[in-house]
């Protein structure tokens, strides 16, 4: 992936820090484009796959200030509109600083105007250059943070000693979403939060957010299962999950829309399931925005019997795991040609 950094504005971020004390600095032109470590951070976010650490944001209202801020960072001509670029970045850093949780790590927020383009490797699936806003929150120890000041430049510092490795990046986002081979969901903002999803980092842009496809698919299937239980008395099981995975063969481009999801849900339940039915079970105000990349559908089922016995199996083996319910209780029958026994922890 070819990456050009047009400009970077940065400010400190910390729960006890008053926004009036947030200094700001900027790098632009060739000095900014020489920051190879930041190019690695940006690539890490842009090509990140459809995993649980990734959520998607949608601007339902493009008249709000946060939308204007990220759009200004993306499009400003820094040579002639540097102040507009700085003002937008400062607004973002102040908004995030006001919302940051007291348990969050202190660090520095970087707002980056970036141009990305596929280098022939096929990671980016859409041709041409893509001008994007990238926002990075880098968590730093105090001695590292103190090396960044309003009156020095990043090029004067040994960035490898101060900043984390690219694969240790904790929080970042890009706007708009760049379609890559491992991430095809629709939306406006791609949030990445390694290991620990913080609500404030999704909320400060005031856009609606949805989980990655696997988490979304699990929630959808749970909703369908609950609807089936209400209508038939039986939860969805392994065979139903196998049927659910047939969404892979019914989509154009690999992303299932709510219409395709409700059609499949109706087959599983045995009666018509509407988008409103699924949205209500999921607690989603507008189910029309539900979308799932079908390469990320769940493939394993677990039955928990009496909160004590777990039976876990791939959905492809559902025919060999039979679950029946009667007035006497629940019976799970497993058939096979061989069994291996292990003694585990006490």
Secondary structure by P-SEA (a helix, b strand, c coil): cbbbbcbbbbbbbcccccccccccccccccccccaaaaaaaaaaaaaccccccbbbbbccccccaaaaaaaaaacccccccaaaaaaaaaaaaaaaaacccccbbbbbbbbbbbbbbbccccccccccbbbbbbbbbccccaaaaaacccccccccccccccccccccccccccccccccccccccccbbbbbcccccccccccccbbbbccaaaaaaaaaaaaaaaaaacccccccaaaaaaaaccccccccccccaaaaaaaaaaaacccccaaaaaaaacccccccccccccccccbbbbbccccbbbbbcccccccbbbbbcccbbbbbbbccbbbbbbccc
